[in-house]
Amino acid sequence: MNWISDVVPPRIRSLLRRETPENLWVKCPESGQLVFHKDLEANLFVVPGSGHHMRIPAKARLTALFDGGTYEDLPTPDVPADPLKFRDVKRYSDRLKENRAKTGHADAILLAAGAIEGQKAVVIAVQDFDFMGGSLGMAAGEAIITGMLAAVERRSPFIIFTASGGARMQEGMFSLMQMPRTTVAVQRLRAAKLPYIVVLTNPTTGGVTASYAMLGDVHIAEPGAVIGFAGARVIEQTIRERLPEGFQRAEYLKDHGMVDMVVKRTDMRPTLARLCALLMRAPCAVPAPAAEPQPA
């Protein structure tokens, strides 16, 4: 018991607990700085003091990218929900239902189209790590292919924001087949001579890096993002050597030629607009105002 318990009646204490949001303050994992949640949202989930890039909701990312925060949601095709009738401690179908209820999304990929600083008809795919770790399954693979084909049809650049722990084990070989299928879809963009830009966010690992994530015309990474195939601990145990400082981080990959540029989230929108204009041989338009970040 403390002095608050002695002074404040139990009924009032209960009301205070119910009315105070749990995420009112967010702690930076790097510096330990406490940031007011609304300030973090306003800064695109980048901690103002340390510059640490925290995970941003997929919808908030799309709103921040498109002019005026407005865009067209592109439908994703339906696929068999549980082809292997997989079950571990719970059924895979139940896990899908839980993640759909938690995120409000059908699966790990969101597709949208719109204008970025006047560059019209840009198709963007965002991989949502909150949906089963952004894992690559049949639904995600079909969505990515659908987005690439939509870009071919609209004669527009295709941009994907990757965030994934790899292939979805609950779908077995059906999941692994999405690696070559998405690779073939990338070749459709190549044949149409359309830009394919990949933005690697934290984390981008596993089969995603062995397929579409590393096939872009331009590779951008967010600061501090972990990018690799196998985990650092697995590699150390395999080669029995200590890995270099910063291994598999965005800055390390840029220094070793695996990433073209490391761009802060607050600079991502104008950077993508310039790249799209350059690769599409279009004039750079006057920047349109960015939308206010929406609550998660």
N, C-alpha and C positions, 0 to 999 in steps of 0.2 A: 504494500500500500504506500502511496505517496500523498503529498499535501493536496493534490488535485482531487484524489479520491475522497479526502476528508471534506473538501469545500464544495465540489460540484456534485449535485445529486445524480444518482445512477441514470435517471431518465434523460437528463441533459447530456450526460456523457455519451449515451447511446445515440442521441440525435446528432451530436457532433461527429461521431464516427461515421454515421450514415451519409452525412452531407459533405464530408471532405473527400474529394476524389483521391484514389490510391496513387494515380500517376501525376499528381500536381507538380512534383519536382522530379527531375531525372538526373541521375548521377553519371558523370562522364567516366567510362571505364579506364581511360588513360590518366587523367589528371585528378580524378575524384571530385571535380567541380560540380556543384549542384546548380542545375539550370531550370528555370521555370518552364513548364511544358509548353505554354503558349509562345514563349520566346524561341524555344527550340523549333516549333512548327514554323514560325515566321522566318527562321533561318534555314529552312529546308532540311531540318533534322541534322544540322551541322553544329557541333558545340562551339559557341562563339569564342571561348577562351583558347581551347586547345586545337580547334580545327578538326576534331575527331568526327568522322562521318558515321553517324548511326544509321540503322536501317530505316528507310523511308517507306511508308505504305505505297503500294503500287498505284492506287488512285491519286494520291497526293503527288506522286512523281509525274503522272500524265498531266495533271492540272497545271503543274509548274512549267511543263515543257511547251504546251500548245498556247498559241496566241489567245489571250483572254480567258484561258482555262477551258475553252470549249473545243470539243472534238467529237468525232463520230465513233461510237463503239462498233467494232466489227464482230459479227457472230463467229463463234468457233463451232466446228462440226461435232456431232455426238459420236461417241465411240462406246464399245462394250465396257461396262463399268468394272467388272471383276472377271476377266476371261479365265483365270486359273482357279477361281473359288478359293483364294488364298486365305489362310488363317494362321496367326501366331498366337499371342495372348488374347487377341480379339480378331474379328473378321475384318478383312480389308474393306468390304463394303461399308462397315460401320465407321472405319477410319475416314473414308471419303465423306460420309455424311457429317461427321464431326468437323472436318476441315472446311466443308462448304458452309456450315453454319457459323463457324468462327470467322471466316474471311468474307463471306458473301459472294464468293467466286465459284464458278463451276470447276475450275482446276487451276494449275499453277501459272498459266499464261493468259495475259490480257492483251487484246489487240485493239488498236485505235488508229484513226487517220485524221489529219488536220493540217493546219499551217503552223510553221515555226518561224517567227520573225519575217513573215511575208512569203517564205518558201512554202508554196501550196502543195497539198496532196502528199504529205509525208506519212508513211505507214510505220507505226512503232509497235513493237512487242515488248512487254515487260514481264519478266519472270518473278513471281511472287514467292519469296522464301518462306513466308508465313504459311503457305499451303504445302504441307509435307516436305519442308526443306527445299521447295522449288524443284523437286525431283522430276526427272524426265520420264514420262510414261506415254502411253498412246495418245491421251488427250492433249498433252503438251506438244508432242511431236506433230499431231495433226494441226494444232493451232499455229505453230510456227510455219509449217508448210502453207497453210491457208493465208497467213500474212504475207509470205514471200510471193505467192501467186497473185494476191491482191495488188501488191506493188508492181508486178509485171503488167497486170491488166490496166493499172492506172498510170503506168509509166512514171513511177515515183521512187524515190530512195526508200530503202528499208533499213530501219534502225532497231536493234534489239538490245535490251538491258538484261544481262545475264546475272542470275543469282541462284546457285544450285549446289546441292550436295552430291549430285550425280544421277545415275539411272535409278528408277524406282524398282526395288527388288521384288515387290509384290506382284509385278507383271512379268518378271523373268525375261525370256527371249523377246516377248512383245515390246518390252521397254528398250532392249538393246538394239532392236531393229530400227528404232527412231534415229539412231546415229547415222547410218548410211542414208536413210530416207531424207533427213534434213540436209545432208551433204549434197544429195542430188538436187534438192530444191535450190540450194545456193548456186549450183551450176546454171539453173534457169535464170537467176538474176544476172549471172555473168554473161550468158548468151544474149540477154536483152540489153546488156551494157548499162545496167542500173547500179548505182552505188549500194554497197552493203556495209554498214557501219556497225561495229560491235562495241558496246560499252560494258566493260567488265566491272561488276560491283562485288562487294564482299558478302559471301564467298562465291567463287566460281571454280568448281572442282569436279573431279570424276569424268564420266563420259561426256559431259557437256563441253569440257575443254578438249576432248578427243574428237570433237565433231564441229558443230556450227560456231562455237564460241571463238575458235581460233582460225576461222576462214574468212574473216572480214577484209575488205579493202583497206579499212583503217581500224586500228584497235586503240580504243581509249580506255583508261582505267581510272576509277575513283581513288583518291589518296588512301593508302593503307589497306587496300583490298587484298585479300588472300586469293591467289590464282594459281592453280596447279592441278595435276592429275591425282597422284597419291598424296596422302598427308605427310607433313614433315617428319613426324615421329616414325611412321612406317619406313620412310626413306632412310632415316638414321639407323634404324634397327637392321635394315637390309645391307647397307654399305658399311655399317659399323664405323661411321665417321660423324663428327660434329658438323652440322651444316652452317654456312656463313650467316652472319647477322642479317636479319631482314629477308632471308630466303623466302621465296614465293610471295613476297609483298609486291604491290604495284610498282613501287620505285625501283626495286631490285630488277624486276622484269624489264622496265624501261631501260635501265643501264646496260642490260644484256641483250637488247634488241628484240625482245618478245612483245613489247608494247610500244606503240608509236608516241603516245603522250599520256601524261597523268593530268587530269583536269578536275578542279574543284567542282562540287555540285552546283555552287552558285554561278559558275562560269559555263556550265554545260550547255545551256540553251543557246547562247550566241555562238559557241564553238560549233555545235551541230549545224546551226543555220549557215555559217560560213562554209563548212565542209560540203553541205548539200548544194549550195550555190556554186562552189568550185567544181564539184564532180558532175553536176548537171549543166555546167556552163551557163548558169543563169546569173543575172545581176543580183547583188546583195540589196535587199529591200530595206527601207527604214524600219528599225526594230519596233515591233508592236509591244505595248505594255504587257508585262507578265501578270498573271493572275495571282491574287492573294492565296497563299496556301490554305487548303481546307483542313479542318480537324480530322484526325484519324478516325 
